[in-house]
Amino acid sequence: PALLVSNQPVLSSAFDYKWQIDKSELSFGKELGSGEFKRVVAGQWRNKVDVAIKMIKEDVMNEDDFIEEAILMLKFQHDNLVKLYGVCIRQGPVYIITELMANGCLLQYIRNNQHLVKKTGIILDMAIQISDGMKFFEQSGLIHRDLAARNCLVGDRNIVKVGGFSLARFVPDDEYTASVGAKYAVKWSPPEVITHARFSSKSDIWSYGILLWELWSGGKTPYPAFTNPQALDEVSKGYRLEKPKLCPSKVYDLMKRSWQKNPSDRPSFAVLLDSLKAMVGGDY
Ligand SMILES: CS(=O)(=O)c1ccc(C(=O)Nc2cccc(-c3cn4ccnc4c(Nc4ccc(C(=O)N5CCOCC5)cc4)n3)c2)cc1
């Protein structure tokens, strides 16, 4: 059941006063990134708290979906999920105010810090933090649907959190088929999502396996030699990403388990987390 808010009164009841931020209390800094539907700008709240301000691009995205993301962030808080501070819902376009992650998206961070790939302990810890956040998603009955390095964020001291809840949805009780033909990240999606839009925590697990590959390959795009259609075709015939040079074989084993064709043959985030934690200290 979607947490759809259809109009202002419902909206303001969804976010009681303490979650509502007055725009006049915000100061705006540099643009951090901008996507098709929204911009993200650094800022300050009451001139003392560093924040990231997500602004919906006027009329290209319906506000309800945007608000739904904020409601999910509000209801599901965890140390490894980007924290919601509040929303601005009056005074024009809606803003989502979150904690500012000082080092930006994980994909760019890994690309800009290639030396990290040689530091197995640091990359392993990043992988553990993300699987911790995703285990919470899994246990909450939430599906992220767009897990990738580009949707994770890096704070200070290599703290990593899962962000980009925009496509997150609840686990469907029935056969969930999202609007077919909707735009998904092909190279991060398992076969059952591409062919039947059948999302589940097991499709998030597949994406997490791809994310592990991104981490250990220094932020390369998966299936570098293939276009999206070619990758689709090869994967459906059983082809899988090779082990990145610096990736420990035990981690690669987890990637391959995450890419089992049959969703129920893939591990849970709880199992992945325990397996990764057992590797800390060098047993990989
Ligand atoms: C210049 S680059 O390397 O090509 C590069 C390109 C893109 C990005 C990026 O993070 N994009 C993006 C897109 C949507 C939302 C978000 C995004 C969403 N957020 C939610 C909470 N916090 C953030 C946040 N924080 C950022 C983003 C960028 C920087 C920054 O300016 N950096 C440059 C210097 O090195 C540290 C990072 C610092 C904090 N960025 C971010 C970061 C670096």
The ligand as an SDF file (V2000), in Angstrom:
LIG
                    3D

 43 48  0  0  0  0  0  0  0  0999 V2000
   33.5670   16.5760   -9.4430 C   0  0  0  0  0  0  0  0  0  0  0  0
   33.2220   14.9300   -9.6500 S   0  0  0  0  0  0  0  0  0  0  0  0
   34.2420   14.1260   -9.0330 O   0  0  0  0  0  0  0  0  0  0  0  0
   32.9860   14.6380  -11.0380 O   0  0  0  0  0  0  0  0  0  0  0  0
   31.7730   14.6430   -8.7800 C   0  0  0  0  0  0  0  0  0  0  0  0
   30.5640   14.5390   -9.4600 C   0  0  0  0  0  0  0  0  0  0  0  0
   29.3730   14.2960   -8.7410 C   0  0  0  0  0  0  0  0  0  0  0  0
   29.4210   14.1620   -7.3700 C   0  0  0  0  0  0  0  0  0  0  0  0
   28.1850   13.9130   -6.5630 C   0  0  0  0  0  0  0  0  0  0  0  0
   28.3060   13.5280   -5.4180 O   0  0  0  0  0  0  0  0  0  0  0  0
   26.9730   14.1470   -7.1800 N   0  0  0  0  0  0  0  0  0  0  0  0
   25.7370   14.1230   -6.5240 C   0  0  0  0  0  0  0  0  0  0  0  0
   24.5500   13.9560   -7.2700 C   0  0  0  0  0  0  0  0  0  0  0  0
   23.3180   13.9790   -6.6110 C   0  0  0  0  0  0  0  0  0  0  0  0
   23.2440   14.1370   -5.2410 C   0  0  0  0  0  0  0  0  0  0  0  0
   24.4310   14.3040   -4.5150 C   0  0  0  0  0  0  0  0  0  0  0  0
   24.4730   14.4760   -3.0510 C   0  0  0  0  0  0  0  0  0  0  0  0
   23.4060   14.1160   -2.2380 C   0  0  0  0  0  0  0  0  0  0  0  0
   23.5750   14.2760   -0.8990 N   0  0  0  0  0  0  0  0  0  0  0  0
   22.7260   13.9950    0.1620 C   0  0  0  0  0  0  0  0  0  0  0  0
   23.4120   14.3200    1.2880 C   0  0  0  0  0  0  0  0  0  0  0  0
   24.6250   14.8030    0.9830 N   0  0  0  0  0  0  0  0  0  0  0  0
   24.7270   14.7600   -0.3680 C   0  0  0  0  0  0  0  0  0  0  0  0
   25.7890   15.1380   -1.2340 C   0  0  0  0  0  0  0  0  0  0  0  0
   26.9630   15.6540   -0.7090 N   0  0  0  0  0  0  0  0  0  0  0  0
   28.0570   16.1440   -1.4400 C   0  0  0  0  0  0  0  0  0  0  0  0
   28.1220   16.0690   -2.8280 C   0  0  0  0  0  0  0  0  0  0  0  0
   29.2360   16.5800   -3.5020 C   0  0  0  0  0  0  0  0  0  0  0  0
   30.2870   17.1630   -2.7980 C   0  0  0  0  0  0  0  0  0  0  0  0
   31.4410   17.7350   -3.5330 C   0  0  0  0  0  0  0  0  0  0  0  0
   31.3770   18.8460   -3.9840 O   0  0  0  0  0  0  0  0  0  0  0  0
   32.5120   16.9450   -3.8060 N   0  0  0  0  0  0  0  0  0  0  0  0
   33.5920   17.4080   -4.6710 C   0  0  0  0  0  0  0  0  0  0  0  0
   34.8840   17.2910   -3.9170 C   0  0  0  0  0  0  0  0  0  0  0  0
   35.0690   15.9420   -3.4400 O   0  0  0  0  0  0  0  0  0  0  0  0
   34.0240   15.6070   -2.5060 C   0  0  0  0  0  0  0  0  0  0  0  0
   32.6850   15.6030   -3.2250 C   0  0  0  0  0  0  0  0  0  0  0  0
   30.2220   17.2300   -1.4040 C   0  0  0  0  0  0  0  0  0  0  0  0
   29.1110   16.7210   -0.7340 C   0  0  0  0  0  0  0  0  0  0  0  0
   25.6330   14.9690   -2.5650 N   0  0  0  0  0  0  0  0  0  0  0  0
   25.6610   14.2840   -5.1560 C   0  0  0  0  0  0  0  0  0  0  0  0
   30.6490   14.2630   -6.6770 C   0  0  0  0  0  0  0  0  0  0  0  0
   31.8190   14.5010   -7.4000 C   0  0  0  0  0  0  0  0  0  0  0  0
  1  2  1  0
  2  3  2  0
  2  4  2  0
  2  5  1  0
  5  6  1  0
  5 43  2  0
  6  7  2  0
  7  8  1  0
  8  9  1  0
  8 42  2  0
  9 10  2  0
  9 11  1  0
 11 12  1  0
 12 13  1  0
 12 41  2  0
 13 14  2  0
 14 15  1  0
 15 16  2  0
 16 17  1  0
 16 41  1  0
 17 18  2  0
 17 40  1  0
 18 19  1  0
 19 20  1  0
 19 23  1  0
 20 21  2  0
 21 22  1  0
 22 23  2  0
 23 24  1  0
 24 25  1  0
 24 40  2  0
 25 26  1  0
 26 27  1  0
 26 39  2  0
 27 28  2  0
 28 29  1  0
 29 30  1  0
 29 38  2  0
 30 31  2  0
 30 32  1  0
 32 33  1  0
 32 37  1  0
 33 34  1  0
 34 35  1  0
 35 36  1  0
 36 37  1  0
 38 39  1  0
 42 43  1  0
M  END
$$$$
